Each structure stands twice: as structure tokens, then as C-alpha cells.
């Protein structure tokens, strides 16, 4: 997931040379929905005696919520943002997702509890975001600043979606591929309805642009979402979001090597603060390491399975 989703920021940047940001989001979700629909049609996966597709109306309503919050809005935000920020910087902002997930899972949905080390991690992550934005360099609102805020908004959407999914959907007897299909397929249906607004404009397609759109849709918004559901169920929302350890590394390396992107000092500095915040939030580092241990730090060890994976 980290390799595929980390590469997606490069693919979006390249695709913007020939299509609009709306067409990128449209292509991702429609192609992803078609891919997952084909997988479900061929395999007809089910858990126990449960039907392939859920029959309760409320379940379909929950999927509509996460389709909008976890797919339609963040995909549009990231694609729009990359018109103004580098692919590397967009991938760094994606790393804020575990911080937002911890906040949503704890405060909004109450499916997890934060100990003191995790609270410190959240605060460090927020400080890191401020350093990345670098508010001292903006005398007025610029496209670059709005692009960064759009990336941050997308991370908030992902955090909300992780918490919402754990609270209302992850415990239901729905196979992972069906789960992913309902999530992406409903989002793809929404995009089809929005075609006149988002996708009905001229395009300039080349081989690389077509390949990037296919990779974004079939892999990044198709197959990888099946893996994501499996990890979410096995580890919980906060730990599942640790895929963002990998995505910024992949995104930055590809942005620098392929597109020749560069950084100011505050962007990698802020990214390091965010990553340190994630480590604390995921209970992979105790406050005792800094001489600040206590019962909360000990508790974080007791609720681990020995490999740093939080137990539900």
C-alpha cells in the first residue's frame, strides 16, 4: 500500500499535464470501482453464510458516508492541491493522516483511547504541520498556501473515514473485496453523476498520462483498498493508518528523482516532527525514552502484542 499510494502523488502530477484535477479524481474512482466490481463479480466473496452484498439499508448509508469522506472529497482535494504544491510536499501532508485518525478515533468516535504519550504525539504532529506550512513566509494568501491547506483537509477526511469505518462498518460480516468495492464503487457512481461538472472538458492524452491514470485507478484506488480493509480490521484505525510511514518516503524520493523537486529547510524539519508524532501516537516509542515515563507509558507497553501493534 505504501509503495502504491506513495507513487500516486507522482502519477497525479504527471497526469495534470493533460487532464484537469477533476478528471484525475473521476478517473481514479471510476476505474477503481470497475476493477473492484470485476473482482467481486468473479469471486463472489462472502463471510460465513452472510450474503455477498449487505441487505440492510443503514449499511449502504454508512458506505455512502465513507465514499464521500474517504474518496470523493480527499481525491479532489489532493488532485487540486498538486496544481500548486509539489508531489513531494503533498505526500508529506498525507503523513498527517495517523495524527488525524488518532484524534477522530478518540474524540469523535470513541473507538480508541489516547494515553499521555499519544497526546504528546498528536501535539508534535500539529506543530510539525505548522512548521511545514511555514506561516512566516506568507504575507497574503497564495495558491501555494491554499494547496497546502487542501492537502491538510484531505488528511482530515482520511482520519475521519478511518474512525467512522471502525465505529460503524469494520465489524460487519462483509468480505474485504466487497467492502472495498462498496466504498469505491459508490464513490465512482457519485463521480459519474458529477461528470458534467468535473470531467466534461478537453483532454490531451499521452502514453505516460494514460498509464498514470490506470495506475491511480486500478492499483491505487482498486487493489490497494482491499489490502487496506484487511489491515484496518486486523490492526484498528490508528495502526492501519501507519501506511503513511511509507508513503511520504516513496513520494519524496520519486518527486526528487523523477521531477527534480526541491525543498526549503522547514518542510523536511516539519516532516520529521510529524513522523516523531506518529511514532508516539502509534505507541512505538515510550515517553520514558525521554525521561518522561509514567504509568501511561507503561500502559502503552501492556496493550501491545510485543511487535508494537496495538491490541483492540
Phi and psi in degrees as GROMACS dihedral restraints (atoms count N, CA, C in turn):
[ dihedral_restraints ]
;  ai    aj    ak    al  type     phi  dphi    fc
    3     4     5     6     1   -62.4    20    10
    4     5     6     7     1   -41.2    20    10
    6     7     8     9     1   -66.6    20    10
    7     8     9    10     1   -44.7    20    10
    9    10    11    12     1   -69.4    20    10
   10    11    12    13     1   -48.7    20    10
   12    13    14    15     1   -71.8    20    10
   13    14    15    16     1   -29.9    20    10
   15    16    17    18     1   -66.0    20    10
   16    17    18    19     1   -35.2    20    10
   18    19    20    21     1   -72.6    20    10
   19    20    21    22     1   -21.3    20    10
   21    22    23    24     1   -62.6    20    10
   22    23    24    25     1   -28.4    20    10
   24    25    26    27     1   -69.8    20    10
   25    26    27    28     1   -36.3    20    10
   27    28    29    30     1   -66.4    20    10
   28    29    30    31     1   -44.9    20    10
   30    31    32    33     1   -60.6    20    10
   31    32    33    34     1   -41.2    20    10
   33    34    35    36     1   -63.8    20    10
   34    35    36    37     1   -41.7    20    10
   36    37    38    39     1   -62.0    20    10
   37    38    39    40     1   -43.5    20    10
   39    40    41    42     1   -67.0    20    10
   40    41    42    43     1   -42.3    20    10
   42    43    44    45     1   -64.2    20    10
   43    44    45    46     1   -29.2    20    10
   45    46    47    48     1   -63.4    20    10
   46    47    48    49     1   -14.2    20    10
   48    49    50    51     1   -70.5    20    10
   49    50    51    52     1   -18.9    20    10
   51    52    53    54     1  -130.3    20    10
   52    53    54    55     1   -14.0    20    10
   54    55    56    57     1  -134.8    20    10
   55    56    57    58     1   164.9    20    10
   57    58    59    60     1   -82.5    20    10
   58    59    60    61     1   166.5    20    10
   60    61    62    63     1   -62.1    20    10
   61    62    63    64     1   -36.3    20    10
   63    64    65    66     1   -65.8    20    10
   64    65    66    67     1   -37.2    20    10
   66    67    68    69     1   -69.1    20    10
   67    68    69    70     1   -31.7    20    10
   69    70    71    72     1   -64.5    20    10
   70    71    72    73     1   -50.8    20    10
   72    73    74    75     1   -62.0    20    10
   73    74    75    76     1   -41.1    20    10
   75    76    77    78     1   -60.2    20    10
   76    77    78    79     1   -48.0    20    10
   78    79    80    81     1   -63.3    20    10
   79    80    81    82     1   -42.8    20    10
   81    82    83    84     1   -57.2    20    10
   82    83    84    85     1   -49.9    20    10
   84    85    86    87     1   -77.3    20    10
   85    86    87    88     1   -37.5    20    10
   87    88    89    90     1   -68.4    20    10
   88    89    90    91     1   -46.9    20    10
   90    91    92    93     1   -65.9    20    10
   91    92    93    94     1   -39.7    20    10
   93    94    95    96     1   -63.5    20    10
   94    95    96    97     1   -42.8    20    10
   96    97    98    99     1   -63.6    20    10
   97    98    99   100     1   -41.1    20    10
   99   100   101   102     1   -65.0    20    10
  100   101   102   103     1   -41.1    20    10
  102   103   104   105     1   -62.0    20    10
  103   104   105   106     1   -49.0    20    10
  105   106   107   108     1   -68.4    20    10
  106   107   108   109     1   -36.2    20    10
  108   109   110   111     1   -61.9    20    10
  109   110   111   112     1   -39.7    20    10
  111   112   113   114     1   -65.4    20    10
  112   113   114   115     1   -40.5    20    10
  114   115   116   117     1   -62.6    20    10
  115   116   117   118     1   -45.4    20    10
  117   118   119   120     1   -66.3    20    10
  118   119   120   121     1   -40.0    20    10
  120   121   122   123     1   -62.7    20    10
  121   122   123   124     1   -40.1    20    10
  123   124   125   126     1   -76.8    20    10
  124   125   126   127     1   -39.1    20    10
  126   127   128   129     1   -94.6    20    10
  127   128   129   130     1   -26.7    20    10
  129   130   131   132     1    42.2    20    10
  130   131   132   133     1    59.3    20    10
  132   133   134   135     1   -71.3    20    10
  133   134   135   136     1   148.2    20    10
  135   136   137   138     1  -151.7    20    10
  136   137   138   139     1   156.9    20    10
  138   139   140   141     1  -107.5    20    10
  139   140   141   142     1   114.8    20    10
  141   142   143   144     1    62.3    20    10
  142   143   144   145     1  -131.3    20    10
  144   145   146   147     1   -96.8    20    10
  145   146   147   148     1     5.8    20    10
  147   148   149   150     1   -66.8    20    10
  148   149   150   151     1   149.2    20    10
  150   151   152   153     1   -68.3    20    10
  151   152   153   154     1   160.7    20    10
  153   154   155   156     1   -61.2    20    10
  154   155   156   157     1   -47.0    20    10
  156   157   158   159     1  -108.2    20    10
  157   158   159   160     1   139.9    20    10
  159   160   161   162     1   -64.9    20    10
  160   161   162   163     1   152.8    20    10
  162   163   164   165     1  -108.4    20    10
  163   164   165   166     1   -16.0    20    10
  165   166   167   168     1   -77.4    20    10
  166   167   168   169     1   131.8    20    10
  168   169   170   171     1   -62.2    20    10
  169   170   171   172     1   -34.5    20    10
  171   172   173   174     1   -65.5    20    10
  172   173   174   175     1   -31.2    20    10
  174   175   176   177     1   -66.2    20    10
  175   176   177   178     1   -42.0    20    10
  177   178   179   180     1   -64.9    20    10
  178   179   180   181     1   -33.7    20    10
  180   181   182   183     1   -66.3    20    10
  181   182   183   184     1   -41.3    20    10
  183   184   185   186     1   -61.7    20    10
  184   185   186   187     1   -40.8    20    10
  186   187   188   189     1   -66.3    20    10
  187   188   189   190     1   -33.4    20    10
  189   190   191   192     1   -62.8    20    10
  190   191   192   193     1   -40.6    20    10
  192   193   194   195     1   -61.8    20    10
  193   194   195   196     1   -49.5    20    10
  195   196   197   198     1   -74.4    20    10
  196   197   198   199     1   -23.1    20    10
  198   199   200   201     1   -64.7    20    10
  199   200   201   202     1   -40.7    20    10
  201   202   203   204     1   -74.7    20    10
  202   203   204   205     1   -48.2    20    10
  204   205   206   207     1   -77.2    20    10
  205   206   207   208     1   -30.3    20    10
  207   208   209   210     1  -103.6    20    10
  208   209   210   211     1    -8.4    20    10
  210   211   212   213     1  -130.0    20    10
  211   212   213   214     1   -64.9    20    10
  213   214   215   216     1   -60.0    20    10
  214   215   216   217     1   -55.1    20    10
  216   217   218   219     1   -67.7    20    10
  217   218   219   220     1   -52.9    20    10
  219   220   221   222     1   -65.5    20    10
  220   221   222   223     1   -34.6    20    10
  222   223   224   225     1   -64.5    20    10
  223   224   225   226     1   -41.1    20    10
  225   226   227   228     1   -66.1    20    10
  226   227   228   229     1   -41.3    20    10
  228   229   230   231     1   -64.3    20    10
  229   230   231   232     1   -46.6    20    10
  231   232   233   234     1   -65.4    20    10
  232   233   234   235     1   -42.7    20    10
  234   235   236   237     1   -64.5    20    10
  235   236   237   238     1   -40.9    20    10
  237   238   239   240     1   -65.5    20    10
  238   239   240   241     1   -41.6    20    10
  240   241   242   243     1   -63.1    20    10
  241   242   243   244     1   -35.4    20    10
  243   244   245   246     1   -71.7    20    10
  244   245   246   247     1    -3.4    20    10
  246   247   248   249     1   -72.5    20    10
  247   248   249   250     1   -20.3    20    10
  249   250   251   252     1  -121.8    20    10
  250   251   252   253     1   -19.1    20    10
  252   253   254   255     1  -124.7    20    10
  253   254   255   256     1   162.1    20    10
  255   256   257   258     1   -72.4    20    10
  256   257   258   259     1   158.9    20    10
  258   259   260   261     1   -64.5    20    10
  259   260   261   262     1   -33.4    20    10
  261   262   263   264     1   -63.4    20    10
  262   263   264   265     1   -45.8    20    10
  264   265   266   267     1   -66.4    20    10
  265   266   267   268     1   -38.7    20    10
  267   268   269   270     1   -60.8    20    10
  268   269   270   271     1   -40.3    20    10
  270   271   272   273     1   -67.3    20    10
  271   272   273   274     1   -33.3    20    10
  273   274   275   276     1   -64.5    20    10
  274   275   276   277     1   -43.6    20    10
  276   277   278   279     1   -64.5    20    10
  277   278   279   280     1   -30.7    20    10
  279   280   281   282     1   -61.4    20    10
  280   281   282   283     1   -25.8    20    10
  282   283   284   285     1   -70.0    20    10
  283   284   285   286     1   -10.9    20    10
  285   286   287   288     1   -74.7    20    10
  286   287   288   289     1   -12.2    20    10
  288   289   290   291     1   -52.4    20    10
  289   290   291   292     1   -46.1    20    10
  291   292   293   294     1   -61.6    20    10
  292   293   294   295     1   -33.8    20    10
  294   295   296   297     1   -64.3    20    10
  295   296   297   298     1   -47.5    20    10
  297   298   299   300     1   -65.8    20    10
  298   299   300   301     1   -35.6    20    10
  300   301   302   303     1   -63.9    20    10
  301   302   303   304     1   -43.5    20    10
  303   304   305   306     1   -60.8    20    10
  304   305   306   307     1   -42.5    20    10
  306   307   308   309     1   -64.5    20    10
  307   308   309   310     1   -46.7    20    10
  309   310   311   312     1   -67.4    20    10
  310   311   312   313     1   -43.9    20    10
  312   313   314   315     1   -64.7    20    10
  313   314   315   316     1   -28.9    20    10
  315   316   317   318     1   -91.4    20    10
  316   317   318   319     1   -50.9    20    10
  318   319   320   321     1   -86.0    20    10
  319   320   321   322     1   -41.8    20    10
  321   322   323   324     1   -87.3    20    10
  322   323   324   325     1   -43.4    20    10
  324   325   326   327     1  -111.0    20    10
  325   326   327   328     1   -12.9    20    10
  327   328   329   330     1    54.2    20    10
  328   329   330   331     1    42.8    20    10
  330   331   332   333     1  -100.7    20    10
  331   332   333   334     1    -7.8    20    10
  333   334   335   336     1  -143.5    20    10
  334   335   336   337     1   161.6    20    10
  336   337   338   339     1  -122.7    20    10
  337   338   339   340     1   139.4    20    10
  339   340   341   342     1   -93.6    20    10
  340   341   342   343     1   129.0    20    10
  342   343   344   345     1   -90.1    20    10
  343   344   345   346     1   178.5    20    10
  345   346   347   348     1   -60.3    20    10
  346   347   348   349     1   -40.6    20    10
  348   349   350   351     1   -61.1    20    10
  349   350   351   352     1   -37.5    20    10
  351   352   353   354     1   -70.4    20    10
  352   353   354   355     1   -36.2    20    10
  354   355   356   357     1   -62.0    20    10
  355   356   357   358     1   -43.1    20    10
  357   358   359   360     1   -60.9    20    10
  358   359   360   361     1   -40.1    20    10
  360   361   362   363     1   -62.3    20    10
  361   362   363   364     1   -41.6    20    10
  363   364   365   366     1   -62.1    20    10
  364   365   366   367     1   -44.8    20    10
  366   367   368   369     1   -62.5    20    10
  367   368   369   370     1   -43.6    20    10
  369   370   371   372     1   -61.1    20    10
  370   371   372   373     1   -40.8    20    10
  372   373   374   375     1   -61.8    20    10
  373   374   375   376     1   -41.6    20    10
  375   376   377   378     1   -65.1    20    10
  376   377   378   379     1   -42.1    20    10
  378   379   380   381     1   -61.2    20    10
  379   380   381   382     1   -41.6    20    10
  381   382   383   384     1   -60.5    20    10
  382   383   384   385     1   -39.6    20    10
  384   385   386   387     1   -62.4    20    10
  385   386   387   388     1   -43.5    20    10
  387   388   389   390     1   -61.4    20    10
  388   389   390   391     1   -41.6    20    10
  390   391   392   393     1   -64.7    20    10
  391   392   393   394     1   -41.3    20    10
  393   394   395   396     1   -60.9    20    10
  394   395   396   397     1   -46.3    20    10
  396   397   398   399     1   -61.8    20    10
  397   398   399   400     1   -38.4    20    10
  399   400   401   402     1    62.4    20    10
  400   401   402   403     1    61.2    20    10
  402   403   404   405     1   -60.3    20    10
  403   404   405   406     1   -21.5    20    10
  405   406   407   408     1   -66.0    20    10
  406   407   408   409     1   -17.0    20    10
  408   409   410   411     1   -96.7    20    10
  409   410   411   412     1     5.4    20    10
  411   412   413   414     1  -112.7    20    10
  412   413   414   415     1   108.9    20    10
  414   415   416   417     1   -84.5    20    10
  415   416   417   418     1   -17.5    20    10
  417   418   419   420     1  -151.7    20    10
  418   419   420   421     1   166.9    20    10
  420   421   422   423     1   -70.5    20    10
  421   422   423   424     1   124.7    20    10
  423   424   425   426     1  -118.3    20    10
  424   425   426   427     1   168.0    20    10
  426   427   428   429     1   -59.9    20    10
  427   428   429   430     1   -36.9    20    10
  429   430   431   432     1   -63.4    20    10
  430   431   432   433     1   -42.9    20    10
  432   433   434   435     1   -65.1    20    10
  433   434   435   436     1   -45.2    20    10
  435   436   437   438     1   -62.6    20    10
  436   437   438   439     1   -35.4    20    10
  438   439   440   441     1   -63.7    20    10
  439   440   441   442     1   -41.1    20    10
  441   442   443   444     1   -66.1    20    10
  442   443   444   445     1   -40.9    20    10
  444   445   446   447     1   -65.3    20    10
  445   446   447   448     1   -33.9    20    10
  447   448   449   450     1   -65.1    20    10
  448   449   450   451     1   -41.4    20    10
  450   451   452   453     1   -60.8    20    10
  451   452   453   454     1   -42.8    20    10
  453   454   455   456     1   -64.5    20    10
  454   455   456   457     1   -40.0    20    10
  456   457   458   459     1   -61.3    20    10
  457   458   459   460     1   -37.6    20    10
  459   460   461   462     1   -64.4    20    10
  460   461   462   463     1   -40.6    20    10
  462   463   464   465     1   -63.6    20    10
  463   464   465   466     1   -38.2    20    10
  465   466   467   468     1   -61.8    20    10
  466   467   468   469     1   -42.7    20    10
  468   469   470   471     1   -60.4    20    10
  469   470   471   472     1   -43.0    20    10
  471   472   473   474     1   -64.5    20    10
  472   473   474   475     1   -41.9    20    10
  474   475   476   477     1   -60.7    20    10
  475   476   477   478     1   -43.9    20    10
  477   478   479   480     1   -59.8    20    10
  478   479   480   481     1   -42.9    20    10
  480   481   482   483     1   -67.3    20    10
  481   482   483   484     1   -41.6    20    10
  483   484   485   486     1   -58.0    20    10
  484   485   486   487     1   -48.6    20    10
  486   487   488   489     1   -65.1    20    10
  487   488   489   490     1   -43.7    20    10
  489   490   491   492     1   -63.2    20    10
  490   491   492   493     1   -42.9    20    10
  492   493   494   495     1   -62.5    20    10
  493   494   495   496     1   -43.8    20    10
  495   496   497   498     1   -65.0    20    10
  496   497   498   499     1   -38.6    20    10
  498   499   500   501     1   -71.9    20    10
  499   500   501   502     1   -40.2    20    10
  501   502   503   504     1  -115.6    20    10
  502   503   504   505     1   -16.6    20    10
  504   505   506   507     1  -129.6    20    10
  505   506   507   508     1   -34.0    20    10
  507   508   509   510     1   -65.7    20    10
  508   509   510   511     1   -21.6    20    10
  510   511   512   513     1   -86.7    20    10
  511   512   513   514     1    -2.3    20    10
  513   514   515   516     1   -82.9    20    10
  514   515   516   517     1   149.8    20    10
  516   517   518   519     1   -76.2    20    10
  517   518   519   520     1    70.5    20    10
  519   520   521   522     1  -123.8    20    10
  520   521   522   523     1   125.4    20    10
  522   523   524   525     1   -59.9    20    10
  523   524   525   526     1   151.7    20    10
  525   526   527   528     1   -59.2    20    10
  526   527   528   529     1   -43.2    20    10
  528   529   530   531     1   -68.3    20    10
  529   530   531   532     1   -36.0    20    10
  531   532   533   534     1   -67.3    20    10
  532   533   534   535     1   -41.4    20    10
  534   535   536   537     1   -57.5    20    10
  535   536   537   538     1   -49.6    20    10
  537   538   539   540     1   -63.4    20    10
  538   539   540   541     1   -39.6    20    10
  540   541   542   543     1   -62.8    20    10
  541   542   543   544     1   -44.7    20    10
  543   544   545   546     1   -63.5    20    10
  544   545   546   547     1   -40.5    20    10
  546   547   548   549     1   -63.2    20    10
  547   548   549   550     1   -56.6    20    10
  549   550   551   552     1   -75.7    20    10
  550   551   552   553     1   -37.3    20    10
  552   553   554   555     1   -63.1    20    10
  553   554   555   556     1   -42.2    20    10
  555   556   557   558     1   -65.5    20    10
  556   557   558   559     1   -41.1    20    10
  558   559   560   561     1   -62.2    20    10
  559   560   561   562     1   -40.3    20    10
  561   562   563   564     1   -63.6    20    10
  562   563   564   565     1   -37.9    20    10
  564   565   566   567     1   -62.8    20    10
  565   566   567   568     1   -39.7    20    10
  567   568   569   570     1   -62.2    20    10
  568   569   570   571     1   -41.9    20    10
  570   571   572   573     1   -63.6    20    10
  571   572   573   574     1   -38.4    20    10
  573   574   575   576     1   -61.9    20    10
  574   575   576   577     1   -39.6    20    10
  576   577   578   579     1   -64.7    20    10
  577   578   579   580     1   -30.7    20    10
  579   580   581   582     1   -91.9    20    10
  580   581   582   583     1     9.3    20    10
  582   583   584   585     1   -52.0    20    10
  583   584   585   586     1   -46.8    20    10
  585   586   587   588     1   -60.0    20    10
  586   587   588   589     1   -27.4    20    10
  588   589   590   591     1   -89.0    20    10
  589   590   591   592     1   -41.7    20    10
  591   592   593   594     1  -100.3    20    10
  592   593   594   595     1   -31.9    20    10
  594   595   596   597     1  -121.6    20    10
  595   596   597   598     1    -4.6    20    10
  597   598   599   600     1   -89.9    20    10
  598   599   600   601     1    75.1    20    10
  600   601   602   603     1  -153.7    20    10
  601   602   603   604     1   161.0    20    10
  603   604   605   606     1   -60.9    20    10
  604   605   606   607     1   149.8    20    10
  606   607   608   609     1  -129.1    20    10
  607   608   609   610     1   157.1    20    10
  609   610   611   612     1  -126.3    20    10
  610   611   612   613     1    90.5    20    10
  612   613   614   615     1   -88.6    20    10
  613   614   615   616     1   134.2    20    10
  615   616   617   618     1  -124.6    20    10
  616   617   618   619     1   171.9    20    10
  618   619   620   621     1   -55.1    20    10
  619   620   621   622     1   -52.5    20    10
  621   622   623   624     1   -59.8    20    10
  622   623   624   625     1   -38.4    20    10
  624   625   626   627     1   -66.5    20    10
  625   626   627   628     1   -42.9    20    10
  627   628   629   630     1   -62.2    20    10
  628   629   630   631     1   -43.8    20    10
  630   631   632   633     1   -63.0    20    10
  631   632   633   634     1   -39.5    20    10
  633   634   635   636     1   -64.3    20    10
  634   635   636   637     1   -43.1    20    10
  636   637   638   639     1   -64.8    20    10
  637   638   639   640     1   -39.8    20    10
  639   640   641   642     1   -64.9    20    10
  640   641   642   643     1   -42.3    20    10
  642   643   644   645     1   -64.8    20    10
  643   644   645   646     1   -42.0    20    10
  645   646   647   648     1   -61.8    20    10
  646   647   648   649     1   -40.4    20    10
  648   649   650   651     1   -82.2    20    10
  649   650   651   652     1   -57.5    20    10
  651   652   653   654     1   -68.4    20    10
  652   653   654   655     1   -45.1    20    10
  654   655   656   657     1   -90.7    20    10
  655   656   657   658     1   -59.7    20    10
  657   658   659   660     1   -68.0    20    10
  658   659   660   661     1   -33.1    20    10
  660   661   662   663     1  -113.3    20    10
  661   662   663   664     1     8.3    20    10
  663   664   665   666     1  -118.0    20    10
  664   665   666   667     1   -90.3    20    10
  666   667   668   669     1   -58.3    20    10
  667   668   669   670     1   -42.2    20    10
  669   670   671   672     1   -62.6    20    10
  670   671   672   673     1   -26.5    20    10
  672   673   674   675     1   -71.5    20    10
  673   674   675   676     1   -27.7    20    10
  675   676   677   678     1   -65.3    20    10
  676   677   678   679     1   -45.8    20    10
  678   679   680   681     1   -60.0    20    10
  679   680   681   682     1   -40.6    20    10
  681   682   683   684     1   -61.2    20    10
  682   683   684   685     1   -41.8    20    10
  684   685   686   687     1   -64.5    20    10
  685   686   687   688     1   -41.4    20    10
  687   688   689   690     1   -61.6    20    10
  688   689   690   691     1   -42.7    20    10
  690   691   692   693     1   -68.4    20    10
  691   692   693   694     1   -40.1    20    10
  693   694   695   696     1   -59.6    20    10
  694   695   696   697     1   -42.8    20    10
  696   697   698   699     1   -70.0    20    10
  697   698   699   700     1   -34.5    20    10
  699   700   701   702     1   -78.8    20    10
  700   701   702   703     1   -35.6    20    10
  702   703   704   705     1  -112.5    20    10
  703   704   705   706     1   -17.4    20    10
  705   706   707   708     1    91.0    20    10
  706   707   708   709     1   166.3    20    10
  708   709   710   711     1   -64.6    20    10
  709   710   711   712     1   -42.4    20    10
  711   712   713   714     1   -67.1    20    10
  712   713   714   715     1   -45.7    20    10
  714   715   716   717     1   -70.6    20    10
  715   716   717   718     1   -34.2    20    10
  717   718   719   720     1   -62.5    20    10
  718   719   720   721     1   -32.7    20    10
  720   721   722   723     1   -74.8    20    10
  721   722   723   724     1    -2.0    20    10
  723   724   725   726     1   -72.4    20    10
  724   725   726   727     1    -2.0    20    10
  726   727   728   729     1   -55.7    20    10
  727   728   729   730     1   -22.5    20    10
  729   730   731   732     1   -75.8    20    10
  730   731   732   733     1     0.7    20    10
  732   733   734   735     1   -64.5    20    10
  733   734   735   736     1   -38.2    20    10
  735   736   737   738     1   -89.1    20    10
  736   737   738   739     1   -39.8    20    10
  738   739   740   741     1   -58.7    20    10
  739   740   741   742     1   -42.5    20    10
  741   742   743   744     1   -67.6    20    10
  742   743   744   745     1   -32.6    20    10
  744   745   746   747     1   -63.6    20    10
  745   746   747   748     1   -48.4    20    10
  747   748   749   750     1   -62.9    20    10
  748   749   750   751     1   -45.9    20    10
  750   751   752   753     1   -61.8    20    10
  751   752   753   754     1   -42.6    20    10
  753   754   755   756     1   -68.3    20    10
  754   755   756   757     1   -45.9    20    10
  756   757   758   759     1   -60.1    20    10
  757   758   759   760     1   -45.4    20    10
  759   760   761   762     1   -67.5    20    10
  760   761   762   763     1   -39.2    20    10
  762   763   764   765     1   -62.1    20    10
  763   764   765   766     1   -40.4    20    10
  765   766   767   768     1   -73.4    20    10
  766   767   768   769     1   -45.8    20    10
  768   769   770   771     1   -74.5    20    10
  769   770   771   772     1   -40.4    20    10
  771   772   773   774     1   -89.8    20    10
  772   773   774   775     1   -42.7    20    10
  774   775   776   777     1  -104.4    20    10
  775   776   777   778     1    -6.2    20    10
  777   778   779   780     1    67.4    20    10
  778   779   780   781     1    31.9    20    10
  780   781   782   783     1   -74.1    20    10
  781   782   783   784     1   151.9    20    10
  783   784   785   786     1  -127.8    20    10
  784   785   786   787     1   170.1    20    10
  786   787   788   789     1  -125.9    20    10
  787   788   789   790     1   157.0    20    10
  789   790   791   792     1   -92.2    20    10
  790   791   792   793     1   165.5    20    10
  792   793   794   795     1   -60.6    20    10
  793   794   795   796     1   -34.4    20    10
  795   796   797   798     1   -74.7    20    10
  796   797   798   799     1   -20.9    20    10
  798   799   800   801     1   -71.7    20    10
  799   800   801   802     1   -52.2    20    10
  801   802   803   804     1   -66.5    20    10
  802   803   804   805     1   -31.3    20    10
  804   805   806   807     1   -63.2    20    10
  805   806   807   808     1   -47.4    20    10
  807   808   809   810     1   -63.5    20    10
  808   809   810   811     1   -37.2    20    10
  810   811   812   813     1   -62.6    20    10
  811   812   813   814     1   -38.8    20    10
  813   814   815   816     1   -64.5    20    10
  814   815   816   817     1   -39.8    20    10
  816   817   818   819     1   -63.8    20    10
  817   818   819   820     1   -41.0    20    10
  819   820   821   822     1   -62.5    20    10
  820   821   822   823     1   -45.7    20    10
  822   823   824   825     1   -64.7    20    10
  823   824   825   826     1   -37.7    20    10
  825   826   827   828     1   -64.5    20    10
  826   827   828   829     1   -39.9    20    10
  828   829   830   831     1   -61.8    20    10
  829   830   831   832     1   -39.4    20    10
  831   832   833   834     1   -64.5    20    10
  832   833   834   835     1   -43.0    20    10
  834   835   836   837     1   -58.0    20    10
  835   836   837   838     1   -43.8    20    10
  837   838   839   840     1   -68.5    20    10
  838   839   840   841     1   -41.5    20    10
  840   841   842   843     1   -63.1    20    10
  841   842   843   844     1   -34.8    20    10
  843   844   845   846     1   -86.7    20    10
  844   845   846   847     1     5.8    20    10
  846   847   848   849     1    62.3    20    10
  847   848   849   850     1    31.5    20    10
  849   850   851   852     1   -93.5    20    10
  850   851   852   853     1    -3.3    20    10
  852   853   854   855     1  -145.4    20    10
  853   854   855   856     1   130.1    20    10
  855   856   857   858     1   -91.0    20    10
  856   857   858   859     1   149.7    20    10
  858   859   860   861     1   -62.3    20    10
  859   860   861   862     1   -23.4    20    10
  861   862   863   864     1   -60.7    20    10
  862   863   864   865     1   -23.1    20    10
  864   865   866   867     1   -64.1    20    10
  865   866   867   868     1   -23.0    20    10
  867   868   869   870     1  -105.8    20    10
  868   869   870   871     1    10.8    20    10
  870   871   872   873     1    78.6    20    10
  871   872   873   874     1    19.4    20    10
  873   874   875   876     1  -118.0    20    10
  874   875   876   877     1    23.2    20    10
  876   877   878   879     1   -67.9    20    10
  877   878   879   880     1   170.3    20    10
  879   880   881   882     1  -179.0    20    10
  880   881   882   883     1  -169.2    20    10
  882   883   884   885     1   -61.9    20    10
  883   884   885   886     1   -33.5    20    10
  885   886   887   888     1   -64.5    20    10
  886   887   888   889     1   -40.7    20    10
  888   889   890   891     1   -64.3    20    10
  889   890   891   892     1   -41.1    20    10
  891   892   893   894     1   -63.6    20    10
  892   893   894   895     1   -38.4    20    10
  894   895   896   897     1   -62.2    20    10
  895   896   897   898     1   -35.1    20    10
  897   898   899   900     1   -65.6    20    10
  898   899   900   901     1   -28.9    20    10
  900   901   902   903     1   -75.5    20    10
  901   902   903   904     1   -38.7    20    10
  903   904   905   906     1   -67.1    20    10
  904   905   906   907     1   -24.4    20    10
  906   907   908   909     1   -96.4    20    10
  907   908   909   910     1    17.9    20    10
  909   910   911   912     1  -107.6    20    10
  910   911   912   913     1   155.5    20    10
  912   913   914   915     1   -91.9    20    10
  913   914   915   916     1    11.4    20    10
  915   916   917   918     1    98.0    20    10
  916   917   918   919     1   -14.3    20    10
  918   919   920   921     1  -115.4    20    10
  919   920   921   922     1    11.2    20    10
  921   922   923   924     1    87.0    20    10
  922   923   924   925     1     8.1    20    10
  924   925   926   927     1   -96.9    20    10
  925   926   927   928     1   121.0    20    10
  927   928   929   930     1   -66.9    20    10
  928   929   930   931     1   138.9    20    10
  930   931   932   933     1   -90.1    20    10
  931   932   933   934     1   139.7    20    10
